[in-house]
Amino acid sequence: MNQQRSCSQFPLAPQLCIPELYCLALVRSLASAKDTPFILVAGNLIFFLCLKLLHCLLTGEAKNLVPYSGPNKMRDCFCTINLDQEEVFRTQVVEKSLSPFFGEEFYFEIPRTFQCLSFYIYDKSVLQRDLRIGKVAIKKEDLCKYTSKETWFLLQPVDSNSEVQGKVHLELKLNELITDNGSVCQQLVVHIKECHGLPLVNGQNCDPYATVSLMGPSRNDQKKTKVKKKTSNPQFNETFYFEVTRSSSYTKKSQFQVEEEDIEKLEVRIDLWNNGNLVQDVFLGEIKVPVKVLGNDSFQAWYLLQPRENGNKSSKTDDLGSLRLNVCYTEDYVLPSEYYASLRNLLLKSPDVQPVSASAAYILGEVCRDKYDAVLPLVRLLLHHQKIVPFVTAVAELDLKDTQEVNTIFRGNTLATRCLDEMMKIVGKHYLKVTLKPVLDEICESPKPCEIDPIKLKEGDNVEVHKENLRYYVDKVFSTIVQSSISCPTLMCDVFYSLRHLAAKRFPNDPHVQYSAVSSFVFLRFFAVAVVSPHTFHLRPHHPDAQTSRTLTLISKTIQTLGSWGSLSKSKLSSFKETFMCEFFKMFQEEKFTEAVQKFLDEVSSTESKEPSGMSEPVHLKEGEMYKRAQGRTRIGKKNFKKRWFCLTSRELTYHKQRDKEPIYNIPIKNILTVEKLEESAFNRKNMFQVIYGEKPLYIQANNCVEASEWIEALCRVSRCNQKRLSVYHPSAFLNGNWLCCKATTENTKGCTPCTAGVPADIQIEIDGDRETERIYSLFAINMPKLQKMEEACGSIAVYQGPQKELDDYSNFTIEDSVATFQTLQQIIAIVEKLNEPHEKYRKKRSSSAKYGSEENPIVGKVS
């Protein structure tokens, strides 16, 4: 692979750490993954990036959870998302329910391999440890079985004997030995080398040891390794010998032969344990190997640790309840950039194709069953190559041709509206944070009662007070929005400018349509959606509670109608179905609201350059609780790591003793030289990274692998354009007079490992164009039958001057120019067929390259 090729992923995704899974969940989890296998194609060494995309929807609810046995049968429930045994996210607590609705969305990238994606339902306890009610565990290889299928999963019981992860490396051999009396016996040699990926225990690395047993009907010989302290990847390197007894009939002259009836009954069992010291040891997993598979030659392999055979079995499995999930899983293998040149060029010509319905980008939207599948990579690719504005303009103009009434302008879910929605989510992410986050934080953290529906009012509620509370919130949100035009990204302004003029051209006799064309996006599809679902846009960490969610819904409804007020129409009260909303909205029937909206829409749809204010507030990027290592102190036990609240803005990284307290220390972003992972062996702690900004690095431990990856990503992105960034760094720590990585004895020795962050790039939008092009290729390949059907339709129209088959064959395709569309389809099909060849060669190579029993493809279960 070309070494200059960028490893960037999605917008805001890290270049330094290519993730393993791209996962979205409601409890929605977004992640992504790659490895770098290679194949030989036409004499050239080609590296592939393996990228795995998972769209996992926990559709927001569990049902029929097992009740308490006492009089109060309700539970306070929450759900966690786990990679193997590592918790990466959790929902908020839903109180007093046996069918809790979670409705939360989590986007995260998984920067490591894993075996299972698991969801655990917990019952929250105040005084005791939270009780695990049940779980849903989906093996990585089974994720594809549930693609695009909404499924109720039965909760399975949680048993410590079934909660395992990791793999072990063994070498086994049967030796023939001659005893002192001249008889021949067999000796079993077990060399336990190492383990990888053992789980955390209570959030920390475990103290693992292994027991090695030779099991039979009448024997159980057991031996034990030494305990390895604070590591999930222990290096045991210990050898154990077991005598396999033979009858005295074996003599010095006998040829060694294995008696089937004896060997069938023996097996080697390896059990991994966490040393509990003063408490009970915790089972980490086991493997079993029948002795019959061994011969005189050494047998060496990696094995996945398995649960105990009696683990996770219960007669009451069906009584625990259910959890609803919708999982979509795909794998993309990304070739070097030059392989995509033809497809990329064809897609990037789309804005200039006449008509646009004959372009490759438009055809992609036509053949995909779900337009969202096409929109996501298409928008990112067009953004990456600065082609989004002309393409959106072209498809919006096509939409307007079919729009007959002004009040339905841009109201459907067409390719144009979906592309614009996705573009605003990507480009407007920071715009939303700087505009809405402060006021949404106030509403969610100190909520005032705002219910004004007479049917939903409780006894003693004062509706007039509620109206005033709601009026206060609406005023605050509205004022924040209409005063934010200076912060609106230029790209959004350019698109709004095009929409405004297209709408005015389509309906020249309506002076207000130029405003409604813009407001239908910026208010209806952007701000109003962010207000009602702040967690979806990362403006809040969790889905709001029921009361706050209701308040946000009422605010969002009012903001939508106020936004469309810029059209100067006086019939907007009719947009409310509820009488109480009509009455409330009368409080806003003042000219100042109309003027404010019109002024805002004018400003955000103008192409005039806007100079940002020199006193503009820093953009809040990320915050959370992590552990930092004390700087410049002697290492003394656990006290050397302290829990702190970290906050990252576009100007500085700070940490505080507690949230909302004054910062203890701050690092200006301009001073950051690099941000890199830290080797686990440095402090025997997982999920560590370092911020190098001066002579001494700041060492930070995140709570899980996803959180660590996200912080590294955010810090790298915001500091990537710094002038004095390092090119090399130390991946470990300087302890006891030397660097653990390179053994250099001087602390200011230049780094020994190249930095992974790459060259400076646009800190706002990080997109891997090759990855997006590969995703588009995959969509075309999957939908090849539809492409061929569309090609057939074009041929029929061109030859017979109209479709000659049943209407259903062609009615789903937009074909304005059959000749131009036919030519584009031929090019797409030819390109896809050409790209199929290296992909197929890679798949064949991949299926045969990883030997069963290797670290990449460990043995699962018993060897037969």
N, C-alpha and C positions, 0 to 999 in steps of 0.2 A: 504494500500500500504506500502511496505517496506520503512521505513523512510530514509534508507540510499540510496535509489534510486536517481541517478543523474537526475536533471531537465534540463540538457543541451540540446540544440537543434541541429542546423546545425553548421558547422564550423563558428567560430567567432560569434556564437549566445549566448545570455546571459543565465547564469544559474540563476541569481537572479530574472529575470523577464520573466516568461513564456508568450509568446505573444498570441494574440487572432486570428490573421489571418496572413497567410503567402502569401504575394502578390508580383507578379512580373509584371511589365508593360512596354510596349514600346509605348507611354509613359508607360513603363513596371513597375509594382509595385509588390514587393515581401513582403509578410507578413505571420504571423502565429498566432494561438490562442489556448488557452486551458481553460477549467474550470476543477473542480475536483468533479464531481458527483460520486455517489457510488451505487452499487447494492449488494444484498446478493446472493451469488452463493455457493451452496453446504455447507451452514453454515459458509462461510468465508466472511468477509467484504472486498470487492474489490473496489479499487479506480481506476477510469479511468481518464486519461488526454485526454481532447477533443481537438484535433489539427486540425485546418482548413486550407487547402492549396488552395490558389488562384493564378492562373497564368493568368494575365490579360494583353493582348497586345493591346495597342492603336497603330494600325499598322503604325503609323507615320504620319497620315494625316487627315485633315479635308477638306471638299469641299463645294463649293457653298455657302460660307458665305455671309450674306447680305452686300451689298456694301454701301459705303457712298453715300449720296444723292448729294453731290457736284461733281465738275469736277474730283477730285482725288478720285476715287472709291476704291482704295486699302487700306488695313488695315495692321497695325503692330500687329500681333497676338501672344499670348502665351496661354498655357494650364496649368491649375492647377489640382492636384489630391487632393481630399478632403475626409476626413472621417466625414460624416455628414457635419457640417459647418466649420470644422477645416482643414485648408490647411496644407498639409504635404509636398508637393513638387510642383515645377513649372518648366516648360520648359524654354528654352531661347526664346527670341522674334524672330519670323520670320517676316521680314520686307516686306511691299508692296506686299501682297498676299491675295487672297480670297480663296485659296486652299493650306494652309500652310502645309509643311512637317516638322514634329517635329523629329521623329526618335530617341527618347531618351529612356533610360532604367533606371528605378529606382527600387532598391531592398530595401524593408523595412519590418519590423515586426511591427504589430499593437498591442500595449500592453493594449488595452482596448476594451470594447464592442462597437458596432456601429450599426446603422440602415441602412445607405446608403453609398455606394462607389460612389462618384460623380466626374465628370470631367467638368470643366468650361473652356469655351473659352473666352478670354479677348481681347479687343482692347487696346493696350498700348497708354497711353496719357502722354505727357510731362508736361503739365501745369495743367491738371485736374485729377480727379480720374479716374483710369482705368475703361473702360466700359465693363460690362459683356454682351457678345453677346448672349450666350445661354449655356445650360448645358445638360449633360447626367447623370442621377441619377439611379443607380441600387440598389434596395432594397437587403439587405443581403439574405433574403429568396429566392430571384429571381435569384441569381448569378448562381445557378446550371442549370437554363433553357438555359443558353448560353454556356454551356460546349462544348469546342472544335468546336465552330461555329464562323467563322469570320462574323461579323455583322456590317452593317452600321446603326448607331443610329441617328435618327433625333434629332437635338438640340431642347431642350424645352426652352421656355422663362423663364427668371429668375425674379421672383416676390417676394418681401420681405414677402408677406403673405404666401408664400409656403416654405420659407426657415426655417424649424423648426427641432428641435431635443430635446431629453430628455423625461422624464416621470414624472408623478405627482402621489402622494399617497393621496387618498381621503377616507373619511368615511361619508356615507350618511344615513339618517334615517328620517322616517315620524313618528312624535309623534301626539297623540291625546290629545288636551287640552280642558279644560272646562273654558269658559269665565265667567266674572263676572255676566252676565245675565243668566247663566246656559246653554247656547248653546255650542255645541261642534264644534271645528274647528281643522284643522290640521296644524301642524308646521313642516316645513322642516328644518332639522339640517344638515349643511354642515361643516365638519371638514377637512380643508385642512392642511395636515400634513407636507409634504416636497416634494421637487423636486430633481431629479438626472439628471446630464448630460446636463444641459442647455448650449447653445453655447457660445463661446467667442464673444465679441463685440469689433471690432477694435483691436483684438489681446489680449484683457484683459478680466478678469472675469466681468460678468455683474452685474448690480444692480437690481435684479429682484423683482417684486411684482406681485400679482395676483388679478384679479377682479373676483368676484363670483356673478353670475346673475341667477335669476329665470325668465325664458322667457315664454311668452304665447302670444296668439293673441292680447290681450289688456293690457299686462303688461310687464315691463322690470325693475324688482327690482335689483339694482346692489350695491354691497359692495366691499370693497377693503382691502387687507392686508397691513401691513407695508412693507416698502422697506428694503430688505436685501442687505447689501453693499458687493461688491466684492466677489461674490461666484457663482459658477455654481451648487451648491448643497444646496440651501437654506432650512433652517428649519423654516417653518412658524408657525405650531402648533396654528392656529387660528380657532375659531368656529363662524359660522354665522347662524342666525335664520331667516327664512322667513315664514310668515303666509300664509297659503293656505286657502283663504276665502271660507266658506260654507254658504249655505242658512240658514235662521232662523228656518227652519223646523227641523234642528238638535237640539235635546234637551239633557238634562242631562241623560235621560233614554235611549237615542238612542244608538244602537250598531253601532260602527264605521264601515262604509263601504265606499269603494271608488267608486264614480260614474265614469264609463269608459269614458263617453263623456268629463268630465272635465280633468281627468288625461292625456288623450291622447294628450292634447294640451299644456302640460307644460314640460319643460326640464330645467335641470341645466346646465349652461355653465361656464366653468372656462377658463379664458384667462390669459396667462403669458406675462408680459411686462418687458422690460428693461427701467428703469427710466432714461430719457435723460437729466434731470436737465434743462439746457438752450436750449436744442434742442428737437426735437420730439421724443417721446417714441417709442421704437422698439418692434414690435410684435414678440413673441417667440414661440407661439403655443397655441392651444386651445383643449378642450375636451367637449363633450356634453353627458349628461346622461338623458334619459327620466325619468320623475318622476314615470311613470307607473310601472317601474321595482322594485320600492321600496315597502317595507312592514313595519310591526312593528319592524322587526329585523334589526339590523344595517347592512348596506351593505358597505364593506370595500374592496378596490382594488387599484392596480396600473394601470395607463393608459398611453399609449404612446401619447405624444402631436401630434396633427394633424394640417395640414395647414388649412387656412380658406377655406370654400367651394368655394369661388370665386377666390382662389389663383391659379396661374399657368394655367389660361385659356386664350387662345388667338386664334383668327381666323387666325393668321399668323404664326402658329407653323411651317408649312412646308417651310416657306421662310427663316428660320434662317441658314440652312445648315445642314451638317451631320458630324459625327465622326465615324471612324472605330475602332472596338474593337474585340478582340478574348479572351474570358474568359474561363478558366478551373477551376472548383471548386470541391474540395473533402473534406471530413471530415474523420479524423482518430481518433479512440478511443483507446488509448494506455493502455494496461493491465500491471500489475506488471511483472517484468522481467522473473519470473519463467514460465509464460505462453508461452513464446517464445523460451524456451530452445530447443525444438525439431527442430523447423524451423531454428533457428539460427545455431545450430550445423550442420544441413544438408547443409545450405548455406556455412558455413565456411569450409566444407570438399571439396568444389568444386575444388580448385586448385589441389587436390590430386586424383580426379576421373579420371580414364582412360577408354575411351577418355574423354576429358573435355566437349565435346558436350553432354555427358550423365549426366552432373552435374546439380544441382538445379539452380545455378546462370546462367548457359548458357541457360537452358530451360526458365528461366524468360525472357531473351532477345528474345527468339524465339516466345513466345506467346503474347508479348506486341506489339500492333500495332505500337506504336511509341517507338523506342528503348530508347529514352531519358527518358521516364517514368520509365523504368527499371534501367537505368544507374545511375540516381541520387541517389536513396537510396542504390543501390548495392555498388557503389564505396564508399559511406560514411561508410557503414557497414564494408566493407573489410578494409578500412583505420583504422577504430576504433579498429579492431582486428588484425592489422598488417598482413593482407593476400592479400593486393592489388598487390604486386610485383609478387608472384607466380601465381596469377590468370591471370594477364595481360600477363605474359610470356606464360602461357598455351594457352590462346585464340589467342595471336599473332602468336604462332607456327601453330595453326590451320589455321589462315589467310594465312600464307606463303605457306601452302600446295597447296592452290588454286591460288597462284600468279605465273604466267608463265613468266612474263617479269619483268626485274629489274626496268624499269622506271615507273612501276605501283605499286611499293611496298608501302603498307600502304596508298593508295590514296582513298580508299572507305570509306563509313560510316558504318563500321562493329561494332560489339560489342567491339572488341579490340580497335579500334581507338576511339570510343565514350567514352569508359572507361578511356583511356589515356587522352583524352581531358578534361574530368571532373576532373580527378586526378590532372592535371596540373593547372586547375583553382583554385582548393582548396589549394593545397600544394604550388603553385607558386605565390600566391597573393602578398606576401611581396617581393618576388624576383622581380616581375614586378615593384613594387613601387620603390624599391631602385635602380633599373636599369634604367627604362624608364621615370619615372615621371618627373625628372628635365628637361630632353631634350624635352619632350612633352609639358611641361609647357612653355618653351621658344618658341616652334613652335606655340602654340595656342595663347599665349598672345602677341607676337610680330611677327606676321606672315610676311614673305617676299614673294613676288610673285614668283611662281615656275612653272607656266603653260608653257609646252614646246610643246604642241600639236598645230601645225600650224593652224588647223581648229578653235581652241578655243582661239587663241591669239586675243587680242583687238588691235585696231589701236593705234600705238605709243608704244606698248610693245616691249621690247628688249629681244629676245629669248636667247641671249648669257648671259645676266645678270640673266635671270631666270634659265638657266642651272647652273650657278655658285651658285646661291642660293640653288637650289636643291642638287647640289653636296655637298655643305657645310652641309646641314641637313642630307643627307645620310651618309656622313663621320662620323658625330657626333653620329648618332644612331648606325651605324655599330660598331664604336670603343667602344661605351658603352657596346654593347652586347658581343663582343668577349673578352672584359676584365672582364666580370662578372662571370666567371666560379666559382670563389671562393665563390660566393653567391648562387649558384645553390643548391637547397635543396637536401639533401642526398637521399631522396626517389626518386626524379626524376632521379638522377644519377644512382641509382640501376636499375631502369626500362630501361634507355637508354643503360646501360651495357648489359642487357639481350637481348634487341632488336638488338644490334650491333652483338652479337655472333650468334643469331638465323639467322639473314640475311646472315652472312658470311657462316654459315653451309648450308643454303638453296641454295646459289649461290656461290660455292667455287671458281669458275673460274673468278669471278669479284672482283677485289681488292678494288673497290670503293663503293660497296653496303653497307659495314659496316657504311660508312658515310651518305649515302643517307637515310638509315633506321632511323638514329637519326635526321638528318636535316629535314626530312619530318614532324617531330613533333615539335622540338624545334624552328625551323625557320618558317615553313609553318603554323603550327597550334597553335603556342604560341606567339612568338614575332610579327610576321607579322599581326596577327589578333588584338593584343593589340595596335599596331601602328595605324591601320586603324579605330579602334573603341575604343579609350581610355576610353570613358564614360562607356562602357560595363564592363570594369575591374576596375572601380572606380579610374582611373588615372586622369580623368577630371570630373568636375561636370555636364557638359552638352555635348550634341552632338555638334561637331564643326560646324561653319558656312560653307557655300558652298565652299568658296575659300580655307579655311584651310582643309576641308575634302578632297578636290581635292589634295592638297599638301601631306596630309597623305597617300592618295591612291598611289600616285607616289612613295613616300618613301617606302611604304609597298611592292609594286611590285619589286622594286630594291633590297630590303632586302631579299625577298623570293629567288630571283635568285642568289644573292650573297651567301646566305646560302647554296643553293644546289651546289654552285661552289666547295664545299669541296669534291665533287665526282671526281674533276679534269677533268670533261668532258668539251670539247671545243665547244660543240654545244648548249650552253645555250642561245645564242642569238636567236635561233629559238623558244625559249619559249615565246618571245614577239610577239604578233600579230601586234603591232603598229611599223611602221618604225622609228618614232621619239624616241621610247624607246630603240630600237636596237642601234641607234646612240648615245643616252645618255649613255647606258651601256658600250660602248667601252671605256669610261673614266675609267672604273674599271678593264680593262683587264691587270692587273698587277699581278705578282707572289705573291706580299705581301698580297693581299686579299685572294688568295687561301690558302696560308700558315696560315694566321690568322684564317680562318674558320676551317681548318683542326686541328689546335692546340686547338681551342675552343671545337670542337666536341670530340677530344681525352680526353680533361679534364672533360667534363660533362658526358662522358660515362665511366669514370674510377671509380673503387670501392675503390681507395685509399682514406684514410681519409684526409679531407682538414681542416686545422686549420684556423679559421677566424682570420683576422688581429686584433690586439689589438686596432688599431686606426680606425677601421671601422666606417663609418658614422651611426648615429642613423636612424632607420627606421621610416619614416613619416607614421603615422597611421590615423589621422583625424584632421580636422580643421574646424572652422566655427565661426559665430558671435552669441554670447549669452549675457545674462545679469548676472552680479555677484553682490552679496550684499557686500557692504563695510564691511570690517572686523574690529571688535573692536570699532565700532562707535554707537552713539545713533541713533535710528531709526527715521528719519525725512522725512516722505513722500516718494514720488517717487524718490527723489534724492539719496536715499540710495541704489538704484539699478542702476548700470552703464553698458552701452553697451561696450563689450570688444571682441576682436578677440582671440579665444582660439586655441591653437595648441598642439596636443598630438603626441609625438614620443615614441620610445621604451625606451627612457631615462628619459623624463620629460614631465610635463604638464606646459605650459606657457600661460599667457594671455598678450595681447598687446592693446594699445589704438586704433591702426588701423592695418590692414593687412600690412605685410612687414615692420612694425616698430619694434624697439628693444623691447624685453619683459619687462613688468613692474614687473612681478613676476614669479617665477618658482618654481615648486614642483617636486623634484626628484621622479621618480616612486618608488624607493626603500623605500621612506618615507610614501607612501600611506598605511593607515591602513584598510580602507574599503571605498566602494562607495555605497551609498544607496539612494533610493527615499526619498523625504521630503514631509510630509503631506501638503496638500493644505492649511489647516487651519493655518499653521505657519505664513505665510505672506499674506494669501488670494491671492495666485498666483498659477496657474496651472503649471504642467510640470517642477517641481523643483527637484533637487537632490543635494546631499552633498558629498563632497570629504573630508574625515576625515584623516588628516595627522599629526596632532599635537594637541595642546590644543584646538584650535578653528577650527571648520570645515569651509570649503569654500562652501558657498551656491550659486548655479548656477540655473538660469532659462533658459530652452531651448525654442525654438520658437513653438514647437508642441510636441505631445506625442511621435511621431516616432523618432524625433531628440533626445529627452531626453533618450529614450530607447537605441538608438544607442551609445550615449556617455557613458551611464552607462555600457553597454556591453563592449565597447572598454577599458574603464578604469579598469573595473573588470578583464578583460582577461589579460591585460598587468601587473597587480599588484597582480594577484592571488597567485603567488609563494612567495610573501613577507613573511618573517619569523614571523613578529610581527602583523599579521592581527588580527583584533578584532573579537570576537565571538558574542558580543552584541553591540547595538548602540541605540541612541535616534532618533525615527522617526520624531520628531518635533524639535522646536527650544527652546533655553533658552532665554526667554524674561521677563522683569520686575521681575527679581529675582527668577524665577522658570522655570523648564522644562514643556512645555505645554502638553507633553505626559504623564508623570508620576507624575508631580507636585513636584518633588524633588527640594529643594531650593539651593542645592550646584551645581555649574556649572561643577565641575569635578566628579560628581556622575556617577557611572558605568551605562552603557546603560540598557534600560529596555526591549529591543526587540532583539531576536536572529537575527544575520546577515543572509542574504539570499544567499550569494555568494557561500557557500559550501566549500568543501575542495580544496586545491591546485590541479591544473590540467595542462595539456599541454596547454600552452598559444597559440600555433599555430593552433591547430585543436580541436575544441569543437564539439563533435558529441554525440548524444543520440542514442545509438545502438538499444534500444527498439523501439524508434520512427521509425527508418529506417526499422526495422524488421516488424513493424505493416504496414508500407507503402507497403512492399513487399507482406505481407499477403493479403492486399487489392487488389493488382494487380493480384495475383494468383486467388483470389476469383472472381474478375470481369471476368477473362479469363478462368474460369472453363470449358466452352464448348471447348475451344481450347486445354486445357490439356487433356480432355477426347478424343478429336479427335486425338491428338498426341499419346495417349495411344492405341487407336484403330489401328493407323498406325503401331506402334511397334508390336502389336499382329499379324497383318496381315503379316508383313515382317518376323517375327519369324516363323509363321506357314507355310506360303506358299513360303518362301524364296524370297520374293519380294512383292511390292504393287500390290494388285489385283483390286484396284479401279482406277478411272480416275486419271490422273496425278495431276490435280488441288487439289485433296484431301490431298496430301502429299508433293507436290513439295516445299512448303514454309518451311518445317521443315528440319533441318540437323540431320539425324539419322545415325550415324556411327555404333553404336552397339545397336541393337534393344533390346536386353535382358537387358543390363545395363540401357538404357534409360527408359525402361518399369518399372524397379524396382524403379528408382528415381521418376518417375511420380506417382507410387502408393504411395510412401512415402509422396510426396507433397500433393496429394489429401486427404490422410488420415489426415495429419496435418491440412490442411485448414478446413476440415469438423469438426475436433475437436475444432478448434478456433472459428468456427461459433457459437457454443453454447453459450459461455459467451457474445459474441457480441450481439447476438439476445436477450438474457435476459436483457442486458443493454439497448438496444433500447426500449424494451417494458417498462422497468422501467422508462426510461427517458421520454417516451411519456405520462406516467400517473403521474409522480412525481411532475412536475411543474404545479401546479394548475393555471388555466386561471385566470388572475387577480393578480397573485403573482408578486413579483419584477422581478423574472427570466422570467416570461411569462406574461407580461402586456397586458391589453386589448387594442385592436386596433379598433378605430372607436366607434360607439355608441353601448351601451349594449342593447340587444333586449330580 
